[in-house]
């Protein structure tokens, strides 16, 4: 048993490199572009670009980057509209109406009082002051 194994190990194995490969290439690569027509050069370049793009494509990474970008843009926009102090004490805040609407809608969300009655404003119409 060991003698057969030793005999096999002692034999020279043929090297499988480019020149002694049993599978010969159909075409020489890379081709000599100076001998090719411009049309054929363009086809080869297009084929190479397509294959390189497929090889280096990272769909999961691209999708994750897009999701992170969109979520950060959304976060900054919501923060700027609802929570950012714009340091304009004399004038009306730029998004005060949106803030009032949003916090009016979500103000009673976490309390027991679900429906709050609006305050009656007697100064709403000139006929109310009779």
C-alpha positions in Angstrom: 0.0 0.0 0.0 2.7 2.5 1.0 5.0 1.4 -1.9 2.3 2.4 -4.4 1.8 5.8 -2.7 5.6 6.4 -2.7 5.9 5.5 -6.3 3.2 7.9 -7.3 4.8 10.7 -5.2 8.2 10.0 -6.9 6.8 10.5 -10.4 7.2 13.9 -11.9 3.9 15.7 -12.4 3.6 17.8 -15.5 3.3 21.5 -14.9 0.0 23.0 -16.0 1.0 26.4 -17.0 -0.1 28.5 -19.9 2.2 26.9 -22.4 1.7 23.3 -21.5 -2.1 23.5 -20.8 -4.2 20.9 -22.6 -6.8 23.6 -23.2 -5.6 26.0 -25.8 -7.0 29.5 -26.0 -9.0 30.4 -29.0 -7.6 33.9 -29.2 -4.5 35.7 -28.0 -5.3 38.0 -25.0 -4.8 40.9 -24.8 -5.0 41.5 -28.5 -2.8 44.0 -30.3 -5.1 47.0 -30.7 -2.9 48.5 -33.4 -3.9 45.7 -35.7 -7.6 45.8 -35.0 -10.2 47.9 -36.8 -11.8 50.8 -34.8 -15.1 49.0 -34.9 -13.6 45.8 -33.4 -11.6 47.9 -30.8 -14.9 49.5 -29.7 -16.6 46.2 -29.4 -13.8 44.8 -27.2 -13.8 47.9 -25.1 -17.5 47.8 -24.6 -17.4 44.1 -23.7 -14.5 44.7 -21.2 -16.3 47.6 -19.6 -19.5 45.6 -19.2 -17.7 42.6 -17.7 -15.7 44.9 -15.4 -18.9 46.6 -14.2 -20.5 43.3 -13.5 -17.4 42.1 -11.7 -17.1 45.1 -9.4 -20.9 45.6 -8.8 -21.8 45.6 -5.1 -25.7 45.6 -5.0 -26.0 45.2 -1.3 -23.5 47.9 -0.5 -25.1 50.3 -3.0 -28.6 49.6 -1.5 -27.3 50.2 2.0 -25.6 53.4 1.1 -28.8 54.7 -0.6 -30.9 53.8 2.4 -28.5 55.6 4.8 -28.4 58.7 2.6 -32.1 59.0 2.3 -32.7 58.4 6.0 -30.1 61.0 7.0 -31.7 63.5 4.5 -35.1 62.8 6.0 -33.9 63.1 9.6 -32.2 66.5 8.9 -35.3 67.8 7.2 -37.7 66.7 9.9 -35.4 68.0 12.6 -35.0 71.3 10.9 -38.7 71.8 10.4 -40.0 70.5 13.8 -37.2 70.9 16.4 -34.5 73.4 15.3 -34.4 76.8 17.0 -33.9 79.3 14.2 -32.9 82.2 16.6 -35.4 84.7 15.2 -37.0 86.2 18.4 -38.6 89.2 16.8 -40.1 87.5 13.8 -42.4 84.5 13.5 -40.5 81.2 13.2 -40.4 79.9 9.6 -42.2 76.6 10.3 -44.3 77.7 13.3 -47.6 76.8 11.6 -46.3 73.3 10.7 -45.0 72.8 14.3 -48.3 73.9 15.8 -50.2 71.5 13.5 -47.9 68.5 14.2 -47.7 68.9 17.9 -51.4 69.6 18.1 -52.0 66.2 16.3 -49.5 64.3 18.4 -49.9 66.2 21.6 -52.4 63.9 23.2 -51.1 60.7 21.8 -49.4 59.5 25.0 -51.9 60.8 27.5 -55.2 59.5 28.8 -57.1 62.4 27.4 -57.6 61.5 23.7 -60.1 64.1 22.7 -59.5 67.6 23.9 -62.1 70.3 23.3 -60.8 73.4 21.5 -60.7 76.6 23.5 -63.6 78.9 22.6 -62.2 82.1 21.2 -64.7 84.9 21.7 -62.8 87.3 19.6 -63.2 85.1 16.5 -65.9 87.2 14.9 -67.0 90.8 15.4 -70.6 89.8 16.1 -69.6 87.8 19.2 -69.0 91.1 21.1 -72.6 92.2 21.4 
